Amino acid sequence: MNLLSESVSPLLTKEKLELLKSHKILTTLDFVQYNNDKMAKLIVQNVSEIIKIKDKILASNNSKPMRGDKLYDMMLKRTVVIHSGIEIVDRMFHGGIPSGRLVEVYGDSGSGKTQLALHLTANTALKLQYEVCYITTGDANPKRILDIMQNLDKDGDYVKSLERITFCHIHDVYQLLELLWTPEMKRYKLVIIDSLATLFLPIRGDAFNDSISLLNKVASDLKRLAVVHQCVVLVVNHVSRWSREGTTEAQGATLPTPFLGRYWCSVPSLRLYSKHLSNNQFELTVVKNVYSAEPGPKCSFSYFFGNGDTHHGQV
């Protein structure tokens, strides 16, 4: 279930939503599970109105049965493949990343995580001509994307391509959860979240159950977004500095564990570890790929930063 908003019912005004939030009633599930009489007193409504709101919530969340073959055909028709525009990277995924996947790229600061996200954004909007939603906790930089586009295609329609990219600036996890359920999200074939770690850092020391509950909600909503709207969701993450969270084995090498803990490690279907080697040389390692039984490959290459070419590298 999604976050409570005015779209659920006209009776849920901004003031009443803030009041519910102060009582930790954040989602439609929280609302449905709350006692009717107590809810009526809390937001000053008749019990009958509370029941009507709950019935509306339950009706909108009832699943509709569908035959497996029809569901599979529908999925195939909506599946697209997202390319980075960097040949050696796309070759690791046999041409690109199919939609319906939750992908994570993690690494240290300056390891090229955001640069990969920008390359995916630029290529998707320019060459694939799909709409992109770039959700950021920092400053949006369309100039960097424009530079990449000009490097990818000297004669591209950059203005039209930039129009296909929507930048969303958020400050906390609740804004992210609210955004993920907006109707506009169904337009996008690529959704970038840069970065998820930044949103969870302020609440890392909060009550364990509360933080795990939020992380579980985010993980569930990101997976739902990728599958329901058949898009690629790319999450940018940091490495963990907590020794108790251990390390990850990939191709015989010991790699750092992603931030957000052991629970999060099982969430993405594809995990990439990004590393800065030297100068403009970077390395990507496939740490996890649930769709392949083979050990994850890795490749080294150069990004485009506005002062030279890219797409050179080796596996």
C-alpha positions as CSV (number, residue, x, y, z in Angstrom):
1,M,0.0,0.0,0.0
2,N,1.1,3.6,-0.7
3,L,1.5,6.7,1.4
4,L,-1.6,8.6,2.5
5,S,-2.4,11.7,0.4
6,E,-5.2,14.0,-0.5
7,S,-5.9,11.8,-3.5
8,V,-7.1,9.0,-1.2
9,S,-10.1,11.0,0.0
10,P,-11.1,14.7,-0.1
11,L,-11.7,14.4,3.6
12,L,-8.0,13.9,4.2
13,T,-6.8,17.5,4.0
14,K,-3.2,18.7,4.4
15,E,-3.8,19.5,8.1
16,K,-5.3,16.1,8.8
17,L,-2.5,14.3,7.0
18,E,0.0,16.2,9.1
19,L,-1.9,15.2,12.2
20,L,-1.9,11.6,11.1
21,K,1.8,11.7,10.4
22,S,2.4,13.0,13.9
23,H,0.7,9.8,15.1
24,K,2.9,7.7,12.8
25,I,0.0,6.9,10.5
26,L,1.9,7.3,7.2
27,T,0.5,4.7,4.8
28,T,-2.9,3.5,3.7
29,L,-2.1,0.3,5.5
30,D,-1.6,2.2,8.7
31,F,-4.9,3.9,8.2
32,V,-6.8,0.7,7.5
33,Q,-5.3,-1.0,10.6
34,Y,-6.1,1.9,13.0
35,N,-9.2,1.6,15.2
36,N,-12.3,3.3,13.6
37,D,-13.5,5.1,16.8
38,K,-10.0,6.4,17.6
39,M,-9.5,7.5,14.0
40,A,-12.8,9.3,14.0
41,K,-11.8,11.2,17.1
42,L,-8.3,12.0,15.8
43,I,-9.4,13.6,12.6
44,V,-12.8,14.7,13.7
45,Q,-15.0,12.7,11.3
46,N,-17.9,10.3,11.6
47,V,-17.1,6.7,11.9
48,S,-19.2,6.0,8.8
49,E,-16.9,8.3,6.8
50,I,-13.8,6.5,8.2
51,I,-15.3,3.2,7.1
52,K,-16.0,4.6,3.6
53,I,-12.4,5.7,3.2
54,K,-11.1,2.3,4.3
55,D,-13.4,0.5,1.9
56,K,-12.1,2.8,-0.9
57,I,-8.5,2.0,0.0
58,L,-9.1,-1.8,0.1
59,A,-11.0,-1.8,-3.2
60,S,-8.2,0.1,-5.0
61,N,-5.6,-2.4,-3.7
62,N,-7.5,-5.6,-4.5
63,S,-5.6,-7.7,-7.0
64,K,-7.3,-8.6,-10.3
65,P,-6.8,-12.2,-11.5
66,M,-5.0,-12.8,-14.9
67,R,-3.9,-15.9,-16.7
68,G,-0.2,-16.5,-16.7
69,D,0.2,-16.6,-20.5
70,K,-1.6,-13.3,-20.9
71,L,0.5,-11.7,-18.2
72,Y,3.7,-13.0,-19.8
73,D,2.7,-11.7,-23.3
74,M,1.9,-8.3,-21.8
75,M,5.3,-8.2,-20.1
76,L,7.1,-9.1,-23.3
77,K,5.4,-6.4,-25.3
78,R,6.4,-3.8,-22.7
79,T,10.0,-5.0,-22.2
80,V,12.7,-2.7,-23.4
81,V,16.5,-2.8,-23.1
82,I,18.4,0.1,-21.6
83,H,21.9,0.8,-22.9
84,S,24.6,2.9,-21.3
85,G,26.1,4.0,-24.6
86,I,29.4,2.6,-23.4
87,E,30.0,-0.5,-25.6
88,I,32.1,-2.5,-23.3
89,V,29.7,-2.0,-20.4
90,D,26.7,-3.0,-22.5
91,R,28.5,-6.0,-23.7
92,M,28.7,-7.3,-20.1
93,F,24.9,-7.5,-20.2
94,H,24.6,-8.9,-23.7
95,G,23.5,-5.6,-25.1
96,G,22.0,-3.8,-22.2
97,I,19.8,-4.1,-19.1
98,P,16.2,-5.4,-19.7
99,S,13.4,-3.4,-18.1
100,G,11.7,-4.8,-14.9
101,R,15.0,-4.9,-13.0
102,L,16.1,-3.2,-9.9
103,V,19.9,-2.4,-10.3
104,E,22.3,-1.0,-7.8
105,V,25.7,0.6,-8.5
106,Y,27.8,1.2,-5.4
107,G,31.3,2.3,-4.5
108,D,33.5,4.9,-2.8
109,S,33.2,8.6,-3.4
110,G,34.6,9.5,-6.9
111,S,34.3,5.9,-8.1
112,G,32.1,6.8,-11.1
113,K,28.7,5.8,-9.7
114,T,27.0,9.0,-10.7
115,Q,28.8,9.2,-14.0
116,L,27.4,5.8,-14.9
117,A,23.9,7.0,-14.0
118,L,24.4,10.2,-16.1
119,H,25.6,8.0,-19.1
120,L,22.5,5.8,-18.8
121,T,20.3,8.9,-18.6
122,A,21.9,10.6,-21.6
123,N,21.8,7.6,-23.8
124,T,18.2,6.6,-22.9
125,A,16.9,10.1,-23.6
126,L,19.0,10.8,-26.7
127,K,19.3,7.5,-28.6
128,L,16.5,5.3,-27.2
129,Q,14.2,8.3,-26.9
130,Y,12.6,7.1,-23.7
131,E,11.6,9.4,-20.8
132,V,13.8,9.3,-17.7
133,C,13.2,10.4,-14.1
134,Y,16.4,11.4,-12.3
135,I,15.7,11.6,-8.5
136,T,18.5,13.3,-6.7
137,T,19.4,14.3,-3.2
138,G,22.0,16.7,-4.4
139,D,22.2,19.3,-7.2
140,A,20.9,18.3,-10.7
141,N,23.5,19.0,-13.4
142,P,21.9,18.9,-16.9
143,K,25.1,20.4,-18.4
144,R,27.0,17.2,-17.7
145,I,24.2,15.2,-19.4
146,L,24.3,17.6,-22.4
147,D,28.1,17.1,-22.7
148,I,27.7,13.3,-22.7
149,M,24.9,13.6,-25.3
150,Q,27.2,15.7,-27.6
151,N,29.9,13.0,-27.2
152,L,27.4,10.2,-28.0
153,D,26.0,11.9,-31.1
154,K,27.5,15.0,-32.8
155,D,24.2,15.7,-34.6
156,G,21.6,14.7,-32.0
157,D,18.5,16.7,-31.0
158,Y,19.8,17.7,-27.6
159,V,16.9,20.1,-26.7
160,K,14.3,17.4,-27.4
161,S,16.4,14.8,-25.5
162,L,16.7,17.0,-22.4
163,E,12.9,17.5,-22.5
164,R,12.6,13.7,-21.9
165,I,14.4,14.0,-18.6
166,T,12.6,15.0,-15.4
167,F,14.7,16.0,-12.4
168,C,13.2,15.5,-8.9
169,H,15.0,16.8,-5.8
170,I,14.1,15.1,-2.6
171,H,15.2,15.6,1.0
172,D,14.0,12.5,2.9
173,V,12.7,8.9,2.5
174,Y,9.1,10.0,2.8
175,Q,9.3,12.3,-0.2
176,L,10.8,9.4,-2.1
177,L,8.0,7.0,-1.1
178,E,5.4,9.6,-2.1
179,L,7.0,10.2,-5.4
180,L,7.2,6.6,-6.3
181,W,3.4,6.3,-6.2
182,T,2.6,9.3,-8.4
183,P,0.8,8.5,-11.7
184,E,3.6,10.2,-13.7
185,M,6.0,7.4,-12.8
186,K,4.4,5.1,-15.4
187,R,5.8,7.3,-18.2
188,Y,9.5,6.5,-17.4
189,K,11.6,3.6,-18.7
190,L,14.6,4.6,-16.6
191,V,14.4,5.8,-13.0
192,I,17.6,6.9,-11.2
193,I,17.9,7.4,-7.5
194,D,21.1,9.2,-6.6
195,S,21.6,8.4,-3.8
196,L,19.6,6.1,-1.6
197,A,22.3,6.0,1.1
198,T,22.0,9.7,1.6
199,L,18.3,9.4,2.5
200,F,18.9,6.7,5.1
201,L,22.0,8.2,6.8
202,P,19.9,10.5,9.0
203,I,17.8,7.6,10.3
204,R,20.5,5.0,10.6
205,G,20.7,5.4,14.4
206,D,16.9,5.4,14.9
207,A,14.9,2.6,16.4
208,F,15.9,-0.7,14.6
209,N,12.3,-1.7,13.8
210,D,11.4,1.7,12.4
211,S,14.5,1.9,10.1
212,I,14.0,-1.7,8.9
213,S,10.3,-1.1,8.2
214,L,11.2,2.0,6.1
215,L,13.8,0.1,4.2
216,N,11.4,-2.8,3.6
217,K,8.8,-0.3,2.3
218,V,11.3,1.4,-0.1
219,A,12.6,-2.0,-1.4
220,S,9.1,-3.2,-2.0
221,D,8.0,0.0,-3.8
222,L,11.2,0.1,-6.0
223,K,10.6,-3.6,-7.1
224,R,6.9,-2.8,-7.7
225,L,7.8,0.2,-9.8
226,A,10.3,-1.7,-12.0
227,V,7.9,-4.7,-12.6
228,V,4.6,-2.9,-12.9
229,H,5.8,-0.1,-15.2
230,Q,8.5,-2.3,-16.9
231,C,11.3,0.2,-16.3
232,V,14.9,-0.1,-15.1
233,V,15.3,1.4,-11.6
234,L,19.0,2.3,-10.9
235,V,19.9,3.0,-7.3
236,V,23.2,4.7,-6.4
237,N,24.7,3.5,-3.1
238,H,27.8,3.9,-1.0
239,V,30.0,1.3,0.5
240,S,29.6,0.2,4.1
241,R,32.1,1.4,6.7
242,W,30.7,-1.0,9.3
243,S,33.1,-3.9,9.6
244,R,30.4,-6.1,11.1
245,E,28.6,-6.0,7.7
246,G,31.4,-8.0,6.2
247,T,32.6,-8.2,2.6
248,T,31.4,-9.6,-0.7
249,E,33.2,-12.2,-2.8
250,A,33.2,-11.8,-6.6
251,Q,35.6,-13.4,-9.1
252,G,37.9,-14.4,-6.2
253,A,38.2,-10.9,-5.0
254,T,37.0,-9.4,-1.8
255,L,34.8,-6.4,-2.3
256,P,33.2,-4.0,0.2
257,T,29.6,-4.5,1.2
258,P,27.0,-1.9,0.1
259,F,25.6,0.5,2.6
260,L,22.1,-0.2,4.1
261,G,23.0,-3.5,5.8
262,R,22.6,-7.2,5.1
263,Y,18.8,-7.0,4.5
264,W,19.4,-4.7,1.5
265,C,22.0,-7.0,0.0
266,S,19.2,-9.4,-1.1
267,V,17.1,-6.7,-2.7
268,P,18.6,-5.7,-6.1
269,S,18.5,-8.2,-8.9
270,L,21.7,-6.8,-10.4
271,R,24.5,-5.2,-8.3
272,L,27.6,-3.4,-9.8
273,Y,30.7,-2.4,-7.9
274,S,32.3,0.7,-9.3
275,K,36.0,1.5,-8.7
276,H,38.3,4.3,-9.8
277,L,41.5,2.8,-11.0
278,S,43.6,5.8,-12.1
279,N,43.1,9.1,-13.9
280,N,40.0,8.6,-16.1
281,Q,40.1,4.8,-15.9
282,F,37.3,3.0,-14.0
283,E,36.2,-0.5,-13.4
284,L,32.8,-2.1,-13.1
285,T,32.3,-5.6,-11.5
286,V,29.1,-7.5,-11.6
287,V,28.8,-8.6,-8.0
288,K,25.3,-10.1,-8.2
289,N,23.1,-11.1,-11.1
290,V,20.1,-13.3,-10.2
291,Y,19.4,-14.0,-13.9
292,S,22.8,-15.6,-14.6
293,A,24.5,-18.6,-13.0
294,E,27.9,-17.6,-14.3
295,P,30.4,-15.6,-12.2
296,G,29.9,-11.9,-12.7
297,P,32.3,-10.3,-15.3
298,K,34.1,-7.0,-14.9
299,C,35.5,-4.5,-17.3
300,S,37.6,-1.3,-17.2
301,F,37.0,1.7,-19.4
302,S,37.1,5.5,-19.5
303,Y,34.2,7.9,-18.9
304,F,33.6,11.1,-20.9
305,F,34.0,14.1,-18.7
306,G,33.9,16.9,-21.3
307,N,37.5,16.8,-22.3
308,G,37.9,13.7,-24.4
309,D,36.4,10.5,-25.8
310,T,35.0,7.5,-23.9
311,H,34.0,3.9,-24.6
312,H,37.6,2.6,-24.6
313,G,38.3,-0.3,-22.3
314,Q,38.9,-4.0,-21.8
315,V,37.1,-6.9,-20.2
